Amino acid sequence: MQKKGCSEEELFSFLSSVKKNDRAYRKVLSSMCTIPHPVAVRAHNMFIETNLGDPGLFMGTASLEALLVERLGSLLHYKDAGGYSTSGGTESNIQALRIARETGGKKFPNVVVPESAHFSFEKACEILSLELRTVPSDSEFRMDENKIEDYIDKNTVCIVGVAGTTEYGVVDPISYLSDIAGDRGIFLHVDAAFGGLVLPFIKNSPDFDFKLPGVSCISVDPHKMGMSTIPAGCLLVRDPSVFRSTEVDTPYLTVHKECTLCGTRPGGSVAAAFAVLEYLGEEGMKEVVDRCMKNTHKLILGMGELGYPVAVRPTVNVASFLCDKTPKGWQVSRTRAGHMRTVCMPHITEDVIDEFLKDAKEM
Ligand SMILES: *Cc1c(COP(=O)(O)O)cnc(C)c1O
């Protein structure tokens, strides 16, 4: 630290110079985050000093968190779902496995995930000392239905399905998983970090949420397609009493027990997440998702015409291509198998796709 502080002007001129090294979102097709919606920014600023880790001090903000959970629960077909806001998909997935481990009661617990699962499950299993079992994908990059049973045994405390995979935008056979989990009484966690705010707005999308009786728990991230500020994730559970399994005593707070992973938790991004859903409503969200899907299909068509077919037709707005080049000036990413991976987030408008395709023709 400097001994003496600097002037505000000096400080902000330094900050602006640093910010110039950040990528503007415009030519970024690799990210699942996007520019927050203006109402999210306004709501975030309004609640910027709040701490949900001490909800007795911020009862208003805490009631917004409850409303967010209620809105997301209703959207995902269970209005009485329990839940709380997390820092994102990673924390939600860690907590889901923690609950599964604590309620599962096995000495040598294992967790069965699809090969396509997000890397957060690797972290979660390491932290929680759980054995991670990976089920291979089928030809469409979904968890292979015919192989799932081979990986489950009496020590399986959790089955994970992904609704909207990070790499290929497909949905695992969740309804099949729901049947297996239901029959065997195993906790089923659906990682809908991305798809949770996309699939409900797509006509005829596969069932993935609490509508399926075997689904115990869902992660959904408002800081992705919910256009909230960062960090905004949400963990939803069918049976709110499972949170007792992760509770600890918190003697010096306004509440005496805490089931969350983080202590201090931002209220600003929770207000932001709630604000977007409330402001846009189902119709507004559907318009955003429609546009993103239209652009995804336009990109798939255009890349196909250039000789780069899509690896699999996605259900959500994530498209990966058989293409090992990258158009100049653009940010795309690579799947573990090496496919070019793109996400058509709300900041990727139709003209951005046109421009991308024009540059892809010349790469
Ligand atoms: C983004 C994502 C995550 C991780 O979420 P973070 O908010 O980055 O922690 C987990 N699972 C899926 C399916 C995701 O798309």
The ligand as an SDF file (V2000), in Angstrom:
LIG
                    3D

 15 15  0  0  0  0  0  0  0  0999 V2000
  -21.5350  -21.8510  -15.7650 C   0  0  0  0  0  0  0  0  0  0  0  0
  -21.8040  -23.2170  -15.3010 C   0  0  0  0  0  0  0  0  0  0  0  0
  -21.3830  -23.6390  -14.0410 C   0  0  0  0  0  0  0  0  0  0  0  0
  -20.4840  -22.7970  -13.1510 C   0  0  0  0  0  0  0  0  0  0  0  0
  -21.0770  -21.6320  -12.7600 O   0  0  0  0  0  0  0  0  0  0  0  0
  -20.1980  -20.4170  -12.1470 P   0  0  0  0  0  0  0  0  0  0  0  0
  -21.2310  -19.3750  -11.9880 O   0  0  0  0  0  0  0  0  0  0  0  0
  -19.1600  -20.0950  -13.1720 O   0  0  0  0  0  0  0  0  0  0  0  0
  -19.6190  -20.8870  -10.8790 O   0  0  0  0  0  0  0  0  0  0  0  0
  -21.7690  -24.8870  -13.6130 C   0  0  0  0  0  0  0  0  0  0  0  0
  -22.5050  -25.6910  -14.4100 N   0  0  0  0  0  0  0  0  0  0  0  0
  -22.9200  -25.3230  -15.6360 C   0  0  0  0  0  0  0  0  0  0  0  0
  -23.7520  -26.2390  -16.4520 C   0  0  0  0  0  0  0  0  0  0  0  0
  -22.5600  -24.0670  -16.1320 C   0  0  0  0  0  0  0  0  0  0  0  0
  -22.9580  -23.7140  -17.3610 O   0  0  0  0  0  0  0  0  0  0  0  0
  1  2  1  0
  2  3  1  0
  2 14  2  0
  3  4  1  0
  3 10  2  0
  4  5  1  0
  5  6  1  0
  6  7  2  0
  6  8  1  0
  6  9  1  0
 10 11  1  0
 11 12  2  0
 12 13  1  0
 12 14  1  0
 14 15  1  0
M  END
$$$$
